[in-house]
C-alpha cells in the first residue's frame, strides 16, 4: 500500500510539473505571437514606404527622360515654360510655374 501512495504522489507531482511547464510554454507562445504581430506590421509599413519610394523614383526617372528628349529642355530645366500664342499680332510670352511639389512658386527664395 505504501508503494501505491508513493506512486500516486509521484504521479501527482509529475503531472503538476508538466502542467506548470505547459502554462509557461503557452505564455511564451503568446508573447512570441505578439512580438511577431508587431514585427510583421513594421515590415508591412517598411514595404509600403519602399513601394511609395519606387513609385516616386519611377515618376522622377520618366520625367527626367522626357525632359531630356524635349526640344525645350533648357527652358524646362530652368523652370520656365514658354507658351506659344496663336495670335500672330501678339509677341508676349507667358511664364508658368515650375513643377514644385510643395505648391510654392519656383524661382523664389525662402520667405519668412
C-alpha positions in Angstrom: 0.0 0.0 0.0 2.9 2.4 0.7 4.1 1.8 -2.8 0.8 2.9 -4.2 0.7 6.1 -2.2 4.3 6.9 -3.2 3.4 6.2 -6.8 0.3 8.3 -6.6 2.2 11.2 -5.0 5.0 10.9 -7.6 2.5 10.9 -10.4 0.7 13.9 -9.0 3.9 15.8 -8.6 4.9 14.9 -12.2 1.5 16.0 -13.5 1.8 19.3 -11.7 5.2 19.9 -13.1 4.1 19.1 -16.6 1.1 21.4 -16.2 3.4 24.2 -15.0 5.6 23.7 -18.0 2.7 23.7 -20.3 1.4 27.0 -18.9 4.9 28.5 -19.1 5.1 27.4 -22.7 1.7 28.8 -23.6 2.7 32.2 -22.0 5.9 32.2 -24.1 3.9 31.3 -27.2 1.5 34.2 -26.6 4.5 36.6 -26.1 6.1 35.3 -29.3 2.9 35.7 -31.3 2.6 39.3 -30.0 6.2 40.0 -31.0 5.6 38.5 -34.4 2.5 40.6 -35.0 4.4 43.8 -34.1 7.3 42.9 -36.3 5.0 41.9 -39.2 3.3 45.3 -39.0 6.7 47.0 -39.0 7.8 45.0 -42.1 4.5 45.8 -43.9 4.9 49.5 -43.1 8.5 49.4 -44.4 7.4 47.6 -47.6 4.7 50.2 -48.2 7.2 53.0 -47.7 9.6 51.4 -50.2 6.8 50.9 -52.7 5.9 54.6 -52.4 9.6 55.5 -53.0 9.7 53.2 -56.0 6.6 54.9 -57.4 8.2 58.4 -56.9 11.5 57.3 -58.3 9.8 55.9 -61.4 7.9 59.1 -61.9 11.2 61.1 -61.5 13.1 58.9 -63.9 10.3 59.1 -66.5 10.2 62.9 -66.2 14.0 63.2 -66.5 13.9 61.1 -69.6 11.0 63.1 -71.1 12.7 66.4 -70.3 16.0 65.2 -71.8 14.3 64.3 -75.0 12.3 67.5 -75.2 13.3 70.3 -77.7 12.5 72.7 -74.9 15.0 71.0 -72.5 16.8 74.2 -71.4 13.5 76.1 -70.7 12.1 73.2 -68.7 15.2 72.8 -66.6 15.3 76.5 -65.8 11.7 76.3 -64.6 10.4 78.5 -67.5 7.6 77.4 -69.8 7.1 79.4 -72.9 3.6 79.2 -74.3 3.2 79.8 -78.0 0.3 82.2 -78.8 -1.9 81.5 -81.8 -2.3 85.3 -82.5 0.4 86.4 -84.8 -0.2 90.1 -83.6 0.8 89.3 -80.0 4.5 88.9 -79.2 4.1 88.2 -75.5 5.0 85.0 -73.8 3.8 83.7 -70.5 5.9 82.5 -67.7 4.5 79.5 -65.9 5.2 77.9 -62.6 7.8 75.2 -62.3 6.9 71.8 -61.1 7.3 72.3 -57.4 5.5 69.6 -55.3 5.2 71.8 -52.2 3.0 74.3 -54.0 5.4 77.3 -53.7 6.3 79.4 -56.7 9.5 78.4 -58.4 12.5 80.7 -58.5 11.7 82.4 -55.3 13.8 82.3 -52.2 12.7 81.3 -48.8 10.2 83.7 -47.3 9.8 84.5 -43.6 
